[in-house]
Amino acid sequence: MTVYNFSAGPATLPLEVKRTIEQELYNWNGTGCSVMEMSHRSKEFTDMADENEALARELLNISDDYAVMLIPGGARLQYSMIPMNLSSPKGQAIYAINGHWGKQAIKEGGRFCQATSTAPISDDVYASIPEFDASKLNADADYFHFTSNETLEGVQWHSMPETNGVPIVCDMTSDLLTREVDVNDYDMIYASAQKNMGIAGITFVIMKRSMIGHSENLLPTMMNYKTYADTRSFYNTPPTFPWYVMLQVLRWTQAQGGVKTIQAMNQSKSNKLYQYIDSSDFYMNKVAKNCRSEVNVPFWLKDDALNAQFLQQSSESGLKALKGHMAVGGMRASIYNAMPENGIDALIAFMKQFEKQNS
Ligand SMILES: *Cc1c(COP(=O)(O)O)cnc(C)c1O
């Protein structure tokens, strides 16, 4: 039976990438060792790191005005590093909140600077992006932070926010590489790898070089962006295996035709699923149409009493990890880059059958 893994993260990897990892595990690049056992200072490893950076720059069209860094600690470490590096206890930072991760970001940010939100923060499940008047934002704020795709709620920005000139920082953990972005519109972009760029253990950070190294705070060396920018992320022993997997995923992404082609595939996949959900009286998606996510599709059964049965039967049919996040309820299909269109077809076929049997 073919298994399709709809996990929100760590998420499904391309089959080809898993095969390569398997083939190279005992003998990487003719070294007779696995990549996990090599010095990070060896030529083989540093060559690999060079290719990884070059490929990331090519795929995302990142100019030399930006440093790229690989930092351990996940996206959540960035929630602390960003205010520690870019703001100060008296400095102001503005957060736009449209879901769970944004709430976590402002909560952590508020420990290190004056963190304010563009609109009152709601306790309800977000189903849209709250509007705000950009002209009223403090133009002297140190940064404006937003989450381009809220992974739990499936709420995604489809245009750039207006920020009254405030530098823009974006958590793109669940949608970097899934669609085209103009990096030049941002001052910083970050994404932990386990959604579309590989496996857990590293966070990919793109940062305008002019933003780096101006902190007035006393920072731990390992939490200063300058450390990573100056050493090309080789200050200490980096998580070498996640780096290696990231390169395999980037190569795969390029082989698909790059980000533009991937975006078209993601749009086709998500459109299909939303169309079916909208056409059915049995399922629903509550997110406003102009900010529906192309990569995380939450949906609810009209009758919650059927949830357990839906999850059990879908899992038995090879459709894994469809349970929605606790905070949101219902179901969620995470359909990142590595989810093939066949997976969407199989999911829709199952949903149709389940609807027939239960309505
Ligand atoms: C998964 C996710 C996170 C959390 O990432 P960690 O690497 O676990 O810290 C943060 N933000 C978004 C948008 C996510 O999807």
The ligand as an ORCA input file, in Angstrom:
! r2SCAN-3c Opt
* xyz 0 1
  C       6.832     24.531     12.722
  C       6.823     25.994     12.866
  C       7.550     26.648     13.886
  C       8.309     25.893     14.956
  O       9.525     25.483     14.466
  P      10.604     24.774     15.422
  O      11.672     24.441     14.448
  O       9.951     23.597     16.046
  O      11.037     25.764     16.441
  C       7.548     28.015     13.899
  N       6.879     28.734     12.980
  C       6.158     28.149     12.004
  C       5.443     28.982     11.009
  C       6.105     26.762     11.921
  O       5.391     26.175     10.950
*
